[in-house]
């Protein structure tokens, strides 16, 4: 049965109860034998009343899991900034300047940073002193 980070199935968050498959109804299992027919409707109504709270709890747990993954990712990301005068190679996948196919070059350059514009944008110049039009 599919469960996400909050521990509930999508069916239980929609209808308030867990689904019972037809094979479980025919075979006597603990889950199907403990059902009391008289109190079953009352239990279902109670589950529907508590459904909104379960959905809120699931949303909170989902947000916690997302925050945990974000913290894990951000702890391992190294921010790189370049200063004017630095040399580097640029990924050919990012710029799409040449299509070499499977055996094409992965990196192009070297390029020199002439000006830092902010937010990872730079003015670039190649070794033959031509300024690149796209930063």
Buried (B, 14 or more C-beta within 10 A) or exposed (E): EEEEBBEBBEEBBEBBBEEEEEEEEEEEEEEEEEEEEEEEEEEEEEBEEEBEEBBEBBEEBBEEEEEEEEEEEEEEEEEEEBEEEEEBEBEBEEEEEEEEEEEEEEEBBEBBBEEBEEEEEBBBBEEEEEEBEEE
